């Protein structure tokens, strides 16, 4: 009888361990968003962007942009030069995003003013160059800026995704929460919804295309839709290179006034 009881206890203990093992190994929402944040994106990158802004009547405006990025593991620096059309040509934007969670530093150069203007912290939710993207969208949001919860798992276009709710820690945030669909193990966001204080979806980011370039996942086609205003902005990317090898002084206010030539 003692042997039988010992075996039963052993079997029960094993079953308990097996039943709880998946729970112990289950990924957390914070880990999901940290994986998205730290997904390899290359030490440097250069690309051409095409922006199409569509208003509520269906009329469109086009923008051509040369973008350059450099990441030393501590600070990601990004500079964008508008090359067309004529009314925005030579406008430039510079952004520093920090791995320690500090808020981004951002600047914009408007040729008509002839000077570089720093984007104030209370203006980061303003429209970026008349588009449906904000200045905040053009930076890199740190996972520590929100509290995260995995709501469920879903399949989109054959990809298994974590559905993660993120609530801003900053009470002055433009949105009460966002919900993101993140591809498991690839850590690419396929969709993101932005909610108002009333709980309505006001904006939606949809990723239409992404591809591996030099072993690095690159989002090459995305659209931000403002559901409240019935407007949208699409950004496509091509001529991507991870061999830009730009000098540190390329990502400066002085360079913003010079243009994309190095």
NUFI-208773 format. One record per residue (C-alpha): residue number from 0; x, y, z; residue in one letter. Coordinates in steps of 0.001 Angstrom, whole numbers, plus 524288, in hexadecimal, padded with zeros to 5 digits. Example, Ala and Ser with C-alpha at 12.3 -4.5 7.8 and 13.67 -1.06 7.14 Angstrom:
2
@i 0, X 8300C, Y 7EE6C, Z 81E78, aa A .
@i 1, X 83566, Y 7FBDC, Z 81BE4, aa S .
END
This chain:
262
@i 0, X 80000, Y 80000, Z 80000, aa X .
@i 1, X 80B22, Y 80933, Z 80363, aa X .
@i 2, X 81177, Y 806B1, Z 7F630, aa X .
@i 3, X 8047E, Y 80913, Z 7EF35, aa X .
@i 4, X 8025D, Y 815E9, Z 7F67D, aa X .
@i 5, X 81036, Y 81A4C, Z 7F3A0, aa X .
@i 6, X 80E47, Y 8179A, Z 7E525, aa X .
@i 7, X 80141, Y 81EC6, Z 7E517, aa X .
@i 8, X 80742, Y 82A8A, Z 7EBC1, aa X .
@i 9, X 8125F, Y 82A59, Z 7E1EC, aa X .
@i 10, X 808FB, Y 829AE, Z 7D672, aa X .
@i 11, X 8007C, Y 834A5, Z 7DBD2, aa X .
@i 12, X 80C74, Y 83D2E, Z 7DDF9, aa X .
@i 13, X 810E8, Y 83AAB, Z 7CFFB, aa X .
@i 14, X 80384, Y 83E19, Z 7CA97, aa X .
@i 15, X 80357, Y 84AC0, Z 7D261, aa X .
@i 16, X 810B4, Y 84E62, Z 7CD25, aa X .
@i 17, X 80CB5, Y 84B53, Z 7BF32, aa X .
@i 18, X 80015, Y 852F6, Z 7C04C, aa X .
@i 19, X 806BA, Y 85F09, Z 7C5E6, aa X .
@i 20, X 812D9, Y 85EDB, Z 7BD3E, aa X .
@i 21, X 80C6E, Y 865F2, Z 7B1A1, aa X .
@i 22, X 8074F, Y 87076, Z 7BAC3, aa X .
@i 23, X 814D6, Y 872A1, Z 7C074, aa X .
@i 24, X 81AB0, Y 873A2, Z 7B2C9, aa X .
@i 25, X 81016, Y 87CA1, Z 7AD8D, aa X .
@i 26, X 81549, Y 8898D, Z 7A86F, aa X .
@i 27, X 810EF, Y 8962C, Z 7AEE9, aa X .
@i 28, X 80B6D, Y 8A221, Z 7A804, aa X .
@i 29, X 81752, Y 8AA13, Z 7AC11, aa X .
@i 30, X 82050, Y 89FE6, Z 7A5F4, aa X .
@i 31, X 81874, Y 8A045, Z 79955, aa X .
@i 32, X 819C0, Y 8AF0A, Z 7983A, aa X .
@i 33, X 82815, Y 8AEB4, Z 79C21, aa X .
@i 34, X 82A70, Y 8A4CC, Z 79149, aa X .
@i 35, X 823C7, Y 8ADEE, Z 7879A, aa X .
@i 36, X 82BE9, Y 8B95F, Z 78C86, aa X .
@i 37, X 838E0, Y 8B1F1, Z 78BDF, aa X .
@i 38, X 8366E, Y 8AAEA, Z 77EE8, aa X .
@i 39, X 842EB, Y 8AC1E, Z 776AD, aa X .
@i 40, X 8421A, Y 8B7C0, Z 76D73, aa X .
@i 41, X 85035, Y 8B9BB, Z 76966, aa X .
@i 42, X 85A62, Y 8C359, Z 76E48, aa X .
@i 43, X 8577E, Y 8CC8D, Z 762F7, aa X .
@i 44, X 84D8B, Y 8CDB0, Z 75811, aa X .
@i 45, X 84A39, Y 8D633, Z 74C6D, aa X .
@i 46, X 83D75, Y 8D5B6, Z 744CD, aa X .
@i 47, X 8342D, Y 8DD69, Z 73C3D, aa X .
@i 48, X 82667, Y 8DFB7, Z 7414D, aa X .
@i 49, X 81A31, Y 8E368, Z 739E4, aa X .
@i 50, X 80F09, Y 8E961, Z 741AD, aa X .
@i 51, X 8010B, Y 8EA81, Z 73CAE, aa X .
@i 52, X 7F7B4, Y 8F2BD, Z 744C6, aa X .
@i 53, X 7E92E, Y 8F0DE, Z 741CA, aa X .
@i 54, X 7DF05, Y 8FA50, Z 74709, aa X .
@i 55, X 7D0B1, Y 8F7BD, Z 74A1D, aa X .
@i 56, X 7CCAF, Y 8FB30, Z 73C29, aa X .
@i 57, X 7D647, Y 8F17C, Z 7364A, aa X .
@i 58, X 7DFEB, Y 8FBA9, Z 73147, aa X .
@i 59, X 7EE3B, Y 8F809, Z 732DA, aa X .
@i 60, X 7FB24, Y 8FEDC, Z 73546, aa X .
@i 61, X 8083D, Y 8F856, Z 732B6, aa X .
@i 62, X 81516, Y 8F988, Z 739FA, aa X .
@i 63, X 82280, Y 8F3E9, Z 7369E, aa X .
@i 64, X 82C2C, Y 8F218, Z 741B9, aa X .
@i 65, X 83A42, Y 8ED92, Z 74340, aa X .
@i 66, X 83BED, Y 8E70A, Z 75086, aa X .
@i 67, X 84858, Y 8E344, Z 757C6, aa X .
@i 68, X 849C0, Y 8DC65, Z 764C8, aa X .
@i 69, X 854E8, Y 8D8B0, Z 76DD4, aa X .
@i 70, X 85449, Y 8D0D7, Z 77A74, aa X .
@i 71, X 85FB6, Y 8CF0D, Z 783CA, aa X .
@i 72, X 857D1, Y 8C6EF, Z 78D7D, aa X .
@i 73, X 855AD, Y 8D28A, Z 7967A, aa X .
@i 74, X 84FCE, Y 8DCC5, Z 78D72, aa X .
@i 75, X 84897, Y 8DAEB, Z 780A8, aa X .
@i 76, X 84A33, Y 8E6E5, Z 77805, aa X .
@i 77, X 8416F, Y 8E914, Z 76C46, aa X .
@i 78, X 84181, Y 8F429, Z 76279, aa X .
@i 79, X 837A8, Y 8F63F, Z 75791, aa X .
@i 80, X 838FC, Y 8FF9C, Z 74C0D, aa X .
@i 81, X 82D07, Y 9033B, Z 74406, aa X .
@i 82, X 8311B, Y 903A4, Z 735C5, aa X .
@i 83, X 823F5, Y 905FA, Z 72EF6, aa X .
@i 84, X 81AE7, Y 90CAB, Z 72BE4, aa X .
@i 85, X 81FE5, Y 91AA0, Z 72B51, aa X .
@i 86, X 817AC, Y 91FB5, Z 736AC, aa X .
@i 87, X 81E54, Y 91686, Z 7406D, aa X .
@i 88, X 82B8D, Y 914A1, Z 739CE, aa X .
@i 89, X 8372E, Y 91690, Z 7430A, aa X .
@i 90, X 82EC2, Y 914E5, Z 74F20, aa X .
@i 91, X 8357D, Y 90B58, Z 75865, aa X .
@i 92, X 832B4, Y 9040A, Z 764F8, aa X .
@i 93, X 83C3E, Y 8FEB4, Z 76F0F, aa X .
@i 94, X 83910, Y 8F557, Z 77A24, aa X .
@i 95, X 84111, Y 8EF6B, Z 78530, aa X .
@i 96, X 83B1C, Y 8E3A6, Z 78C41, aa X .
@i 97, X 84191, Y 8DE9A, Z 798AD, aa X .
@i 98, X 8428A, Y 8D096, Z 79D7C, aa X .
@i 99, X 841A6, Y 8D4EA, Z 7ABC1, aa X .
@i 100, X 83383, Y 8D92B, Z 7A9EF, aa X .
@i 101, X 83576, Y 8E7DC, Z 7A978, aa X .
@i 102, X 82C10, Y 8EF48, Z 7A0C8, aa X .
@i 103, X 8308B, Y 8F159, Z 792CE, aa X .
@i 104, X 8375B, Y 8FDE6, Z 78EDF, aa X .
@i 105, X 8320D, Y 90302, Z 781EA, aa X .
@i 106, X 834A1, Y 90E83, Z 77901, aa X .
@i 107, X 82ED7, Y 91385, Z 76C4D, aa X .
@i 108, X 834E0, Y 91CAA, Z 7624C, aa X .
@i 109, X 82B87, Y 9251B, Z 75A72, aa X .
@i 110, X 83261, Y 92C4B, Z 74F3D, aa X .
@i 111, X 82847, Y 93736, Z 74F6C, aa X .
@i 112, X 82C57, Y 93A7C, Z 75D54, aa X .
@i 113, X 83AB2, Y 93833, Z 75AAD, aa X .
@i 114, X 83D14, Y 931D8, Z 767D0, aa X .
@i 115, X 83C75, Y 924E8, Z 76F10, aa X .
@i 116, X 83156, Y 923D1, Z 778CE, aa X .
@i 117, X 83129, Y 91A52, Z 7842E, aa X .
@i 118, X 8246D, Y 912BC, Z 785CB, aa X .
@i 119, X 81F47, Y 915C0, Z 79365, aa X .
@i 120, X 81AE1, Y 90A3E, Z 79BB9, aa X .
@i 121, X 80CC7, Y 90F23, Z 79B92, aa X .
@i 122, X 80CCF, Y 90F63, Z 78C9F, aa X .
@i 123, X 810AF, Y 90137, Z 78A0B, aa X .
@i 124, X 8027E, Y 8FD83, Z 787A9, aa X .
@i 125, X 8015A, Y 907C1, Z 77CD8, aa X .
@i 126, X 8005E, Y 90380, Z 76EA4, aa X .
@i 127, X 80D57, Y 9009E, Z 76803, aa X .
@i 128, X 80DFA, Y 908D2, Z 75BA3, aa X .
@i 129, X 7FF3D, Y 908B4, Z 759CA, aa X .
@i 130, X 7FE7B, Y 8F9DA, Z 75A14, aa X .
@i 131, X 7F6D2, Y 8F06D, Z 762BE, aa X .
@i 132, X 8037F, Y 8ECF9, Z 769A7, aa X .
@i 133, X 80784, Y 8F509, Z 7757A, aa X .
@i 134, X 81517, Y 8F91E, Z 7799F, aa X .
@i 135, X 8140D, Y 8EEA5, Z 7841F, aa X .
@i 136, X 81158, Y 8E471, Z 7798F, aa X .
@i 137, X 81DE2, Y 8E84E, Z 7729A, aa X .
@i 138, X 82613, Y 8E4E7, Z 77E7D, aa X .
@i 139, X 82835, Y 8D7E7, Z 78559, aa X .
@i 140, X 81F1A, Y 8D57A, Z 790D2, aa X .
@i 141, X 825E6, Y 8CEE3, Z 79C3F, aa X .
@i 142, X 81E9F, Y 8C35E, Z 7A2A7, aa X .
@i 143, X 82007, Y 8C9F6, Z 7AFF2, aa X .
@i 144, X 8170C, Y 8D4FF, Z 7AB56, aa X .
@i 145, X 80B38, Y 8CC07, Z 7ACD5, aa X .
@i 146, X 805AF, Y 8C115, Z 7B500, aa X .
@i 147, X 8032C, Y 8B501, Z 7ACA4, aa X .
@i 148, X 7F989, Y 8A9B5, Z 7AD0D, aa X .
@i 149, X 7F7E8, Y 89E26, Z 7A3D3, aa X .
@i 150, X 7E95F, Y 89DC0, Z 7A0A4, aa X .
@i 151, X 7E936, Y 891AF, Z 79808, aa X .
@i 152, X 7EF81, Y 88AFB, Z 78C6A, aa X .
@i 153, X 7EAA9, Y 88C20, Z 77E6B, aa X .
@i 154, X 7EEAC, Y 88804, Z 770BF, aa X .
@i 155, X 7F002, Y 89283, Z 76639, aa X .
@i 156, X 7F3B3, Y 88F07, Z 7583B, aa X .
@i 157, X 7F8CC, Y 881EC, Z 75D0F, aa X .
@i 158, X 8014C, Y 887FE, Z 767AF, aa X .
@i 159, X 7FEEE, Y 884AE, Z 775F4, aa X .
@i 160, X 7FE69, Y 8915E, Z 77DAA, aa X .
@i 161, X 7FE2F, Y 89620, Z 78B9B, aa X .
@i 162, X 7F3DA, Y 8A09B, Z 78D99, aa X .
@i 163, X 7F994, Y 8AA3B, Z 79768, aa X .
@i 164, X 7F2D8, Y 8B588, Z 79E2A, aa X .
@i 165, X 7FBA5, Y 8C0ED, Z 7A205, aa X .
@i 166, X 7F72D, Y 8CBB5, Z 7AB31, aa X .
@i 167, X 7FFA6, Y 8D80D, Z 7ABA9, aa X .
@i 168, X 805B8, Y 8DB7C, Z 7B8B0, aa X .
@i 169, X 80577, Y 8E9E3, Z 7B500, aa X .
@i 170, X 7F7D7, Y 8EF0B, Z 7B87A, aa X .
@i 171, X 7F926, Y 8F96D, Z 7ADE1, aa X .
@i 172, X 7FA61, Y 8EF78, Z 7A2F8, aa X .
@i 173, X 7F212, Y 8F1FE, Z 796FB, aa X .
@i 174, X 7EC18, Y 8E450, Z 79808, aa X .
@i 175, X 7E68F, Y 8DC84, Z 7A367, aa X .
@i 176, X 7EC4D, Y 8CFCD, Z 79E41, aa X .
@i 177, X 7F138, Y 8C8AD, Z 79240, aa X .
@i 178, X 7EF4E, Y 8BA91, Z 78E0C, aa X .
@i 179, X 7F9E6, Y 8B437, Z 785C1, aa X .
@i 180, X 7FA77, Y 8A778, Z 77E0F, aa X .
@i 181, X 80856, Y 8A211, Z 77F0F, aa X .
@i 182, X 80D49, Y 89677, Z 77716, aa X .
@i 183, X 81254, Y 88BC0, Z 7800F, aa X .
@i 184, X 8210C, Y 8898B, Z 77F7A, aa X .
@i 185, X 822F5, Y 893AA, Z 7749A, aa X .
@i 186, X 81EB9, Y 89F28, Z 77D3F, aa X .
@i 187, X 818D7, Y 8A72E, Z 77242, aa X .
@i 188, X 80CB3, Y 8AF3C, Z 774DD, aa X .
@i 189, X 80252, Y 8AC82, Z 76A81, aa X .
@i 190, X 7F7E1, Y 8B5B4, Z 76F89, aa X .
@i 191, X 7F5FE, Y 8BFE4, Z 77A12, aa X .
@i 192, X 7E9A4, Y 8C698, Z 77EE0, aa X .
@i 193, X 7E98A, Y 8D382, Z 78641, aa X .
@i 194, X 7DE49, Y 8D5DC, Z 78FB8, aa X .
@i 195, X 7D876, Y 8E2A3, Z 79484, aa X .
@i 196, X 7D4C1, Y 8E56A, Z 7A29E, aa X .
@i 197, X 7C6CF, Y 8E163, Z 79F11, aa X .
@i 198, X 7CB7B, Y 8D3FD, Z 79ACB, aa X .
@i 199, X 7C9F4, Y 8D61E, Z 78C1B, aa X .
@i 200, X 7D429, Y 8D238, Z 78201, aa X .
@i 201, X 7D8B1, Y 8DF49, Z 77C80, aa X .
@i 202, X 7E499, Y 8DB05, Z 774B4, aa X .
@i 203, X 7E96E, Y 8CE48, Z 76EED, aa X .
@i 204, X 7F6D2, Y 8CA8E, Z 769CC, aa X .
@i 205, X 7F6F2, Y 8BF74, Z 75FF2, aa X .
@i 206, X 80343, Y 8B8EB, Z 75AA9, aa X .
@i 207, X 8011F, Y 8B4F2, Z 74C78, aa X .
@i 208, X 80EAD, Y 8AFDE, Z 74927, aa X .
@i 209, X 81B54, Y 8ABE5, Z 74FB1, aa X .
@i 210, X 8272E, Y 8A483, Z 74AC9, aa X .
@i 211, X 83466, Y 89F90, Z 74F0F, aa X .
@i 212, X 83F9B, Y 8A7B8, Z 749C4, aa X .
@i 213, X 84D43, Y 8A326, Z 74D8A, aa X .
@i 214, X 846DA, Y 89A23, Z 757BC, aa X .
@i 215, X 83FD3, Y 8A5C3, Z 75E06, aa X .
@i 216, X 83106, Y 8A738, Z 75E0E, aa X .
@i 217, X 82D07, Y 8B424, Z 757D4, aa X .
@i 218, X 81F4C, Y 8B9C3, Z 75740, aa X .
@i 219, X 81E0F, Y 8BEDF, Z 74956, aa X .
@i 220, X 80FBB, Y 8C2D2, Z 748A6, aa X .
@i 221, X 806F8, Y 8C825, Z 7536B, aa X .
@i 222, X 7FADC, Y 8D09E, Z 754AF, aa X .
@i 223, X 7F649, Y 8D8E4, Z 76013, aa X .
@i 224, X 7E7A2, Y 8DB6D, Z 75F81, aa X .
@i 225, X 7E0AA, Y 8E5B8, Z 76795, aa X .
@i 226, X 7D329, Y 8DFD8, Z 768FB, aa X .
@i 227, X 7CDB5, Y 8EBFB, Z 76FA9, aa X .
@i 228, X 7D1A8, Y 8F4DF, Z 76456, aa X .
@i 229, X 7D091, Y 8EAEA, Z 7592C, aa X .
@i 230, X 7DE73, Y 8EDED, Z 754D1, aa X .
@i 231, X 7EA4D, Y 8E52D, Z 752B9, aa X .
@i 232, X 7F8D4, Y 8E592, Z 7501D, aa X .
@i 233, X 8004B, Y 8DADB, Z 74937, aa X .
@i 234, X 80F15, Y 8D996, Z 749D0, aa X .
@i 235, X 8168B, Y 8D05F, Z 740E1, aa X .
@i 236, X 8251F, Y 8CDD8, Z 74184, aa X .
@i 237, X 82EC4, Y 8C97A, Z 73724, aa X .
@i 238, X 83D4D, Y 8C9B9, Z 733CB, aa X .
@i 239, X 8405B, Y 8C51B, Z 7418E, aa X .
@i 240, X 84EBD, Y 8C3CE, Z 744EC, aa X .
@i 241, X 8554A, Y 8BFE7, Z 7519E, aa X .
@i 242, X 862AD, Y 8C443, Z 74CE5, aa X .
@i 243, X 86138, Y 8D300, Z 74E15, aa X .
@i 244, X 86D41, Y 8D4F4, Z 756EB, aa X .
@i 245, X 869DE, Y 8E2FF, Z 75A3B, aa X .
@i 246, X 87200, Y 8EB70, Z 76340, aa X .
@i 247, X 86D02, Y 8EFD7, Z 77083, aa X .
@i 248, X 86C24, Y 8FE15, Z 76C34, aa X .
@i 249, X 8623E, Y 8FA51, Z 761C3, aa X .
@i 250, X 857A9, Y 8F985, Z 76C4B, aa X .
@i 251, X 8586A, Y 907A5, Z 770AC, aa X .
@i 252, X 850C9, Y 91447, Z 76FC9, aa X .
@i 253, X 85B07, Y 9198A, Z 76663, aa X .
@i 254, X 858E5, Y 90E1B, Z 75D0E, aa X .
@i 255, X 84A4A, Y 910C9, Z 75D4C, aa X .
@i 256, X 84CD3, Y 91DD4, Z 75694, aa X .
@i 257, X 85673, Y 9180C, Z 74CBC, aa X .
@i 258, X 84E62, Y 90CC1, Z 74785, aa X .
@i 259, X 85121, Y 8FE5C, Z 744F3, aa X .
@i 260, X 85E7C, Y 9001F, Z 73EF3, aa X .
@i 261, X 86941, Y 8FB3E, Z 74805, aa X .
END
